Amino acid sequence: MIRTHPNDPPLTASETARVAWLIARMTKRAVAGEDVDQRDLQRRLDRILDGARKRAEKTTKENRT
């Protein structure tokens, strides 16, 4: 599992690839101009991180019992 930031949950290889692809798309849009809307990509990134957080919590709970 790969950690992106100390506060973020560990990511699987699939999630890491999806995050990298989204960041590349966001970078491409940023080059297009400051007024380009990136909310849709940010929501997708947030959804991936939320899923990873839920998985990490579930794993932690299972390991405690």
C-alpha positions as CSV (number, residue, x, y, z in Angstrom):
1,M,0.0,0.0,0.0
2,I,1.2,3.5,-0.8
3,R,0.7,6.5,1.4
4,T,0.3,9.9,-0.3
5,H,0.2,12.2,2.8
6,P,0.5,11.5,6.5
7,N,-3.2,12.1,7.1
8,D,-4.4,10.0,4.1
9,P,-5.1,6.3,4.3
10,P,-2.9,3.8,2.5
11,L,-3.8,3.3,-1.1
12,T,-4.0,0.1,-3.1
13,A,-2.1,-0.1,-6.5
14,S,-5.4,0.5,-8.3
15,E,-6.3,3.5,-6.2
16,T,-2.8,4.9,-6.7
17,A,-3.1,4.6,-10.5
18,R,-6.5,6.2,-10.5
19,V,-5.2,9.1,-8.3
20,A,-2.2,9.6,-10.6
21,W,-4.5,9.7,-13.6
22,L,-6.8,12.3,-11.9
23,I,-3.9,14.4,-10.8
24,A,-2.5,14.4,-14.4
25,R,-5.9,15.5,-15.7
26,M,-6.1,18.2,-13.1
27,T,-2.6,19.4,-14.1
28,K,-3.6,19.5,-17.8
29,R,-6.7,21.5,-16.9
30,A,-4.6,23.9,-14.8
31,V,-2.3,24.6,-17.8
32,A,-5.4,25.5,-19.8
33,G,-6.1,28.4,-17.5
34,E,-7.0,29.5,-14.0
35,D,-10.7,29.8,-14.8
36,V,-11.1,26.1,-15.8
37,D,-13.4,24.2,-13.4
38,Q,-11.9,21.2,-11.7
39,R,-14.6,20.4,-9.2
40,D,-15.6,17.2,-10.9
41,L,-12.1,15.8,-10.8
42,Q,-11.7,16.9,-7.2
43,R,-14.9,15.1,-6.2
44,R,-13.6,11.9,-7.9
45,L,-10.4,12.2,-6.0
46,D,-12.2,12.8,-2.7
47,R,-14.4,9.7,-3.4
48,I,-11.3,7.5,-3.9
49,L,-9.7,8.8,-0.7
50,D,-13.0,8.3,1.2
51,G,-13.2,4.7,0.1
52,A,-9.7,4.1,1.2
53,R,-10.4,5.6,4.6
54,K,-13.4,3.4,5.0
55,R,-11.4,0.3,4.0
56,A,-8.6,1.3,6.5
57,E,-11.1,1.7,9.3
58,K,-12.7,-1.6,8.5
59,T,-9.3,-3.3,8.5
60,T,-8.3,-1.7,11.8
61,K,-11.6,-2.8,13.4
62,E,-11.1,-6.4,12.1
63,N,-7.6,-6.5,13.4
64,R,-8.6,-5.5,16.9
65,T,-11.1,-8.3,17.3
